[in-house]
Amino acid sequence: MGPGMTADTHIAIVGAGQAAASLAAKLRALGFDGRLTVIGEEPFAPYQRPALSKKYLLGEMSADRLTLRPESFYRDNRIELLLGAKVDRIDTAARTLALSGQTLNYDMLALTTGSRPRQLPSAIGGSLDGVYTIRTRADIDALACELAPGRHMLVVGGGYIGLEAAAVAIRRGLKVTVVEFAPRILARVASAETAGYFREMHLAQGVTLHEGTGVERLQGDSRVRSVILSSGAELAVDFVVAGVGALPCTELAEAAGIHCDNGIAVDETGRTSAAQVWAAGDCSSFPWRGARIRLECVQNAIEQAECVAADMMGRTTRYDPTPWFWSDQYDRKLQIAGMNTGYDQVVSRRTSDTAQSFWYFRAGALCAVDAIDDPRAYLIGKQLLQAGKSPDPAQLSDPLFDLKSLVARREPERAQ
């Protein structure tokens, strides 16, 4: 048990996603023996979200395989799941939660409330039936009912979520149009080189792309029937998927007077501005190498939650991640290591017809790598980033250069 903890200490976790599951499991692994409660608005135990827009939407993964831990894990570890329960208010002075007509006391609180998808504005038809976002099982279950061969799906937003949905729909035999307001797809998250690779792949699969094009309005009586683009073109559509980013769920924290800054602001240990309150996962922003960032990825949800668990137990560690992400589209896997913010050079490396990687540099230092069907490039790039090493760009661009030599350990010299 941590300092000041007793068998009666109650830790409450608000939010029941990946971060919550990781936090609860880590607390028990570190020896916390008090009361532990996870509160979630959905009626499901914590489950994987990345698979929703990939294998689950495609029908290749069943709902039971989404679950992160079996029910027996929570039962055996005395983790109480309050599901289908909404926390209405946090009182940080009294250390209480108001939810579903009852008051729950806590000694320590973790906020893992996640993020929510941005909605298309009602003023342009975003509230019409047939307009979907991708975040929860309920979202995907509803969307899956629309995926009939021959129907026309409009995707608003050319980010990873939108492109993954486009790939699934094409594989299900639908006609797909993607509209991206920025000059190119993946404008906020990837280089022109990476975007170009995926643009050509989607075009080859039959997707129609409109880059540098906005949506003026969605039309229909109660259900969407067509879209007017900023170019003036009108397209008949059967349904729409909005992939226009996500917002951190900070409403509870803000109402409780907890400082927020592009998320619930935490320090390097996950502590918020309120005493005995921590935050982790998509909902939190944290200091990282001179900036304050927010990461929406599985790795951050797990590792930051485990950092919070350690701090709660008095084993404080500084959270300094090497971010990683992935995206599956058609039969291609993109793996990303690092953060490409502020890059000023991109080096391309192709080692086969499909395996390709793009290496990002900032002022001569490696800051990220995008690896497509090239797990070796991803793993080596990640190791270099973790070690703070930067390869020679000229070597990277040579397909015959052995990447493994960049991280090979030198054998100690033997005494003669």
Secondary structure as UniProt FT lines:
FT   TURN            3..4
FT   TURN            7..8
FT   STRAND          10..14
FT   HELIX           18..29
FT   TURN            30..31
FT   STRAND          35..40
FT   HELIX           50..53
FT   HELIX           55..58
FT   HELIX           63..66
FT   HELIX           71..76
FT   TURN            77..78
FT   STRAND          79..83
FT   STRAND          87..91
FT   TURN            92..95
FT   STRAND          96..99
FT   TURN            100..101
FT   STRAND          102..105
FT   STRAND          108..111
FT   STRAND          115..117
FT   HELIX           122..124
FT   TURN            125..127
FT   STRAND          131..132
FT   HELIX           137..144
FT   TURN            145..146
FT   TURN            149..150
FT   STRAND          152..156
FT   HELIX           160..171
FT   TURN            172..173
FT   STRAND          175..180
FT   TURN            185..189
FT   HELIX           192..204
FT   TURN            205..206
FT   STRAND          208..211
FT   STRAND          215..219
FT   STRAND          226..229
FT   TURN            230..231
FT   STRAND          234..236
FT   STRAND          239..242
FT   STRAND          246..248
FT   HELIX           251..255
FT   TURN            256..257
FT   STRAND          264..265
FT   TURN            268..269
FT   TURN            275..276
FT   STRAND          277..279
FT   TURN            282..283
FT   STRAND          284..288
FT   TURN            289..290
FT   STRAND          291..293
FT   HELIX           298..312
FT   TURN            313..314
FT   STRAND          324..329
FT   TURN            330..331
FT   STRAND          332..338
FT   TURN            341..342
FT   STRAND          345..350
FT   STRAND          356..362
FT   TURN            363..364
FT   STRAND          365..372
FT   HELIX           375..387
FT   HELIX           393..396
FT   TURN            399..400
FT   HELIX           403..406
//
